Amino acid sequence: MRTRILLPFLIPCGMVHAQVEADSLGSAGDTVIVTSVVQEAVETRSQDTLDWRQRHSPRKASVLSAVLPGAGQLYNRKYWKAPIVWGGLGACVYFIQENRTQYRRYKDAYIALVDNDPTTIDEFNGQFSSAQVLDVTDTYRRWRDLSYIAFGLVYVLNVVDASVDAHFVRFDVSPDLTLQASPSLYTAALGAPGISLALTLR
């Protein structure tokens, strides 16, 4: 009678134990699979980054910036620099247009003042002398020329910046900097106090 009572009780216990072991193995297996997938994704991303750096061409970056300013910065993945290039060139174009317009305006007024034709009247109705108008005309002409020069400088700097950034793409700069300070053994051996500094780039 005692054996019959214990036997039905032991069978469900064995089944529950087997089920717990199976669940534990399943969870461990799932963890291993997820870990493997994450590791593979990280390695793939690192490989893609390395491949991108190896494939990067400074010449292509320079050509892109020369053809379309700002494109070289986008190619170098320095996205924040492209709006700076566009803003600089846009400002230069604005000043070129404004100074050129004012230069022509005052130039026409000066011609109307010195052409000795009473039928031609300048837009200022004789409020300013020809010398004053000529001085303002020359000022706007200089500003217009400086605006052209500034445009050329921004354009050249855009190409140079893209080329330099592209050359430094493969240059590994790690943020891990270690500075160690310790007594200098060399100066201590000479009987003088001293400190040696060691900067480690990793």
C-alpha positions as CSV (number, residue, x, y, z in Angstrom):
1,M,0.0,0.0,0.0
2,R,2.8,2.4,0.8
3,T,4.6,1.8,-2.5
4,R,1.4,2.5,-4.5
5,I,1.0,5.8,-2.7
6,L,4.6,7.0,-3.3
7,L,4.8,6.0,-6.9
8,P,2.2,8.3,-8.4
9,F,3.7,11.2,-6.3
10,L,7.3,10.6,-7.7
11,I,6.3,10.5,-11.3
12,P,4.9,14.1,-11.4
13,C,7.9,15.4,-9.5
14,G,10.3,13.8,-12.0
15,M,8.3,15.4,-14.9
16,V,8.4,18.8,-13.2
17,H,12.2,18.5,-12.7
18,A,12.8,17.6,-16.3
19,Q,10.6,20.5,-17.4
20,V,12.6,23.0,-15.3
21,E,15.9,21.6,-16.7
22,A,14.5,21.9,-20.3
23,D,13.4,25.5,-19.6
24,S,16.8,26.4,-18.2
25,L,18.6,24.9,-21.2
26,G,16.2,26.8,-23.5
27,S,16.9,30.1,-21.8
28,A,20.6,29.5,-21.9
29,G,20.4,28.6,-25.6
30,D,18.4,31.8,-26.3
31,T,21.0,33.9,-24.4
32,V,23.8,32.4,-26.4
33,I,22.0,33.0,-29.7
34,V,21.2,36.7,-28.8
35,T,24.8,37.3,-27.6
36,S,26.2,35.8,-30.8
37,V,23.9,38.0,-32.9
38,V,24.9,41.2,-31.0
39,Q,28.6,40.3,-31.3
40,E,28.2,39.7,-35.1
41,A,26.4,43.0,-35.5
42,V,29.2,44.9,-33.7
43,E,31.9,43.1,-35.7
44,T,30.1,43.9,-38.9
45,R,29.7,47.5,-38.0
46,S,33.4,47.8,-37.1
47,Q,34.3,46.1,-40.4
48,D,32.1,48.5,-42.3
49,T,33.7,51.5,-40.6
50,L,37.2,50.1,-41.4
51,D,36.2,49.5,-45.0
52,W,34.8,53.0,-45.3
53,R,38.0,54.5,-44.0
54,Q,40.1,52.3,-46.3
55,R,38.0,53.2,-49.3
56,H,38.0,56.9,-48.6
57,S,39.7,59.0,-51.3
58,P,41.1,62.5,-50.6
59,R,41.1,63.2,-54.3
60,K,37.4,62.5,-54.5
61,A,36.7,64.7,-51.6
62,S,38.6,67.6,-53.2
63,V,36.9,67.1,-56.5
64,L,33.4,67.0,-54.9
65,S,34.1,70.3,-53.0
66,A,35.4,71.9,-56.1
67,V,32.4,70.9,-58.2
68,L,29.8,71.5,-55.4
69,P,31.0,73.4,-52.3
70,G,30.1,71.4,-49.2
71,A,29.9,68.1,-51.0
72,G,33.4,67.1,-49.9
73,Q,32.5,67.8,-46.3
74,L,29.4,65.5,-46.6
75,Y,31.6,62.9,-48.2
76,N,34.0,63.1,-45.3
77,R,31.0,62.7,-42.9
78,K,31.7,66.1,-41.4
79,Y,28.1,67.1,-41.8
80,W,28.2,70.1,-39.5
81,K,30.8,71.8,-41.8
82,A,28.6,71.9,-44.9
83,P,26.2,74.5,-43.6
84,I,29.2,76.7,-42.6
85,V,30.5,76.5,-46.2
86,W,27.1,77.3,-47.7
87,G,26.6,80.2,-45.2
88,G,30.0,81.7,-46.0
89,L,29.5,81.5,-49.7
90,G,25.9,82.8,-49.4
91,A,27.1,85.8,-47.4
92,C,29.8,86.6,-50.0
93,V,27.2,86.4,-52.8
94,Y,24.9,88.8,-50.9
95,F,27.6,91.4,-50.3
96,I,28.8,91.1,-54.0
97,Q,25.3,91.9,-55.2
98,E,24.7,94.7,-52.7
99,N,28.0,96.4,-53.3
100,R,27.7,96.0,-57.0
101,T,24.2,97.6,-57.0
102,Q,25.3,100.5,-54.9
103,Y,28.4,101.0,-57.0
104,R,26.4,101.3,-60.2
105,R,23.9,103.6,-58.4
106,Y,26.6,106.1,-57.3
107,K,28.5,105.7,-60.6
108,D,25.4,106.8,-62.6
109,A,24.9,109.7,-60.2
110,Y,28.5,110.8,-60.6
111,I,28.2,110.6,-64.4
112,A,25.1,112.7,-64.3
113,L,26.9,115.4,-62.3
114,V,30.0,115.7,-64.5
115,D,28.6,115.2,-68.0
116,N,27.8,119.0,-68.4
117,D,24.3,118.2,-69.6
118,P,21.7,120.2,-67.8
119,T,19.0,117.8,-68.9
120,T,20.5,114.9,-66.9
121,I,19.8,115.0,-63.1
122,D,21.3,112.7,-60.6
123,E,19.0,110.9,-58.2
124,F,20.2,113.0,-55.3
125,N,19.0,116.2,-57.0
126,G,22.4,117.9,-56.5
127,Q,22.4,117.5,-52.7
128,F,26.0,116.1,-52.9
129,S,29.0,117.4,-54.9
130,S,30.6,115.3,-57.6
131,A,33.6,114.7,-55.3
132,Q,31.5,113.3,-52.5
133,V,29.6,111.0,-54.9
134,L,32.9,109.9,-56.4
135,D,34.3,109.0,-53.0
136,V,31.2,106.9,-52.2
137,T,31.5,105.3,-55.6
138,D,35.1,104.3,-55.0
139,T,34.2,102.9,-51.6
140,Y,31.5,100.6,-53.0
141,R,33.9,99.5,-55.8
142,R,36.5,98.5,-53.2
143,W,33.9,96.7,-51.1
144,R,32.7,94.9,-54.2
145,D,36.2,93.7,-55.1
146,L,36.8,92.6,-51.5
147,S,33.6,90.6,-51.7
148,Y,34.8,88.8,-54.8
149,I,38.1,88.0,-53.0
150,A,36.3,86.8,-49.9
151,F,34.2,84.5,-52.1
152,G,37.3,83.1,-53.7
153,L,38.9,82.5,-50.3
154,V,35.9,80.7,-48.9
155,Y,35.7,78.5,-52.0
156,V,39.4,77.6,-51.8
157,L,39.2,77.0,-48.0
158,N,36.3,74.7,-48.7
159,V,38.4,72.6,-51.1
160,V,41.4,72.6,-48.8
161,D,39.3,71.7,-45.7
162,A,37.8,68.7,-47.5
163,S,41.2,67.5,-48.7
164,V,42.8,67.8,-45.3
165,D,39.9,66.0,-43.5
166,A,40.0,63.2,-46.1
167,H,43.7,62.7,-45.4
168,F,43.1,62.4,-41.7
169,V,40.2,59.9,-42.0
170,R,42.6,57.0,-41.5
171,F,44.4,58.8,-38.7
172,D,43.3,57.1,-35.5
173,V,42.8,59.6,-32.6
174,S,41.7,57.9,-29.5
175,P,40.0,59.9,-26.6
176,D,41.8,57.7,-24.1
177,L,44.8,59.8,-22.9
178,T,46.7,58.7,-19.9
179,L,49.1,61.1,-18.0
180,Q,51.3,59.6,-15.3
181,A,53.5,61.5,-12.9
182,S,56.2,59.7,-10.9
183,P,59.6,60.6,-9.3
184,S,62.4,60.8,-11.8
185,L,64.9,58.1,-11.2
186,Y,67.6,59.8,-13.2
187,T,67.6,63.0,-11.3
188,A,67.2,61.2,-8.0
189,A,70.4,59.3,-8.8
190,L,72.1,62.6,-9.2
191,G,70.9,63.7,-5.9
192,A,68.4,66.3,-7.2
193,P,64.6,66.1,-6.9
194,G,62.6,65.7,-10.1
195,I,59.3,64.5,-11.5
196,S,58.8,62.6,-14.8
197,L,55.6,62.9,-16.8
198,A,54.5,60.2,-19.2
199,L,51.7,60.8,-21.7
200,T,50.3,57.7,-23.2
201,L,48.1,57.7,-26.3
202,R,45.9,54.6,-26.6
